[in-house]
Amino acid sequence: MGTQITRLTRLAAAGLSAVLLFATAACAATSPAETEPDNKTSVPAPTGPINVVASLNQWGSLAAELGGDDVEVTSIVNSTNVDAHDFEPKTSDVAKLSKAQIIVANGAGYDSWATKSMTKTTNIVSAASVMGAMEGDNPHLWFSKDARSSMATAITDAYVKALPSKKKAFQKRLKAWQADEKSLETWASEFTRSHSGLTYAATEPVVYYLMADLGFKNQTPKGYTQSTASGGEPAPADLQSFQKLIEDKGVDVLVNNTQEASDATNMITGAAGRADVPVVDVSEQMPKDTDTLNAWINQLINTIIDAVDPSYGCEDATGGNANSDDSSADGAATDDANAQDSKASTGSSTEPKYIRQCKAATSSDSSQDSAKADASNGDSGDASGNDQTDSGK
């Protein structure tokens, strides 16, 4: 009997163990899905607009053009009345920079203050980094066609990284910008090919890259250039050499930086006026009368061309604007075809955005209108005089 009870006890224990084992297996199969907490929290996709802060308005303008409605761009230095070399940011400027998702800077020692307040999450796009420029190099990189193109691509890449959902829109804007940049470079290159051997001197090497792109040779006395580049005063001997160069008409044009005026620059520009050497005034920051960086570059190139060859590209112009190829019907047809291709690929307008703006043609039209007005006034005066004579009789 005791043996029977023992066997029954063992069988019951074995049965209970089997039930418990089955239950445990069932729980193991079902409980993770039902009771285990979900630690894989989904990260929401970033939404725009992207907060972009640019150190300078010229780069800020490019950033805004490429970003459209998907970005909010703030430019810290945005006036030609500010000397960027000596600029000290305000507390509010530092706060803006610290909150930026993307900082667009120039680099090469020109705006080192712009990157001092950046956080670990801030993405910086620097023209100097893109171009491999270092402190001590000429920092006015926005005047270089290579720097503008490289920065456009780098800024767009930063936008795509920050807001992937808008990748196609960013790439479309970049493509449209590149087409416009190409049109600017094309007509500028046409001028360069037909005008070899042009020379210039500068009161400060602000447009060094632009003049190089246009094929001008820099004749500024080296001693003078070195002293101004380092922020010092030119030696009397260097100033005299510069003045003699101008008085002897040793250059085709003098470039004057209006944001770095001094007694020395006034002496040089005065010499240019007496020697009939044309002077082109430029600023380092983008002026208020231009909307985009390339519109400003287009304006400057036209001003430079007007100084050395005002009739270039304007011989057959009947209005204020003309391209050097407009006189050819075949050329016009080709331009129209290219414009259609550009519109199809970029969605931009068929009208060329950057062209030769003929000051000579505009002045000529104004002179003709003035002459007609004078003639009309003269006829009116004669008629009035005759009336008075008749009345006197």
HELIX and SHEET records of a PDB file:
HELIX    1   1 GLY A    2  THR A   35  1                                  34    
HELIX    2   2 ASN A   57  GLY A   67  1                                  11    
HELIX    3   3 GLY A   68  ASP A   70  5                                   3    
HELIX    4   4 ALA A   84  ASP A   86  5                                   3    
HELIX    5   5 THR A   91  LYS A   99  1                                   9    
HELIX    6   6 SER A  112  THR A  115  5                                   4    
HELIX    7   7 ALA A  127  MET A  131  1                                   5    
HELIX    8   8 LEU A  141  PHE A  143  5                                   3    
HELIX    9   9 LYS A  145  ALA A  162  1                                  18    
HELIX   10  10 PRO A  164  LYS A  166  5                                   3    
HELIX   11  11 LYS A  167  SER A  194  1                                  28    
HELIX   12  12 TYR A  208  ASP A  213  1                                   6    
HELIX   13  13 LYS A  222  ALA A  229  1                                   8    
HELIX   14  14 PRO A  236  GLU A  247  1                                  12    
HELIX   15  15 THR A  258  GLU A  260  5                                   3    
HELIX   16  16 ASP A  263  ALA A  275  1                                  13    
HELIX   17  17 LEU A  293  VAL A  308  1                                  16    
HELIX   18  18 ALA A  329  THR A  346  1                                  18    
HELIX   19  19 LYS A  359  GLY A  392  1                                  34    
SHEET    1   A 4 VAL A  71  VAL A  77  0                                        
SHEET    2   A 4 ILE A  50  LEU A  56  1                                        
SHEET    3   A 4 ILE A 102  ALA A 105  1                                        
SHEET    4   A 4 ASN A 123  SER A 126  1                                        
SHEET    1   B 4 LYS A 217  ASN A 218  0                                        
SHEET    2   B 4 THR A 199  ALA A 202  1                                        
SHEET    3   B 4 VAL A 253  ASN A 257  1                                        
SHEET    4   B 4 VAL A 279  VAL A 282  1                                        
END                                                                             
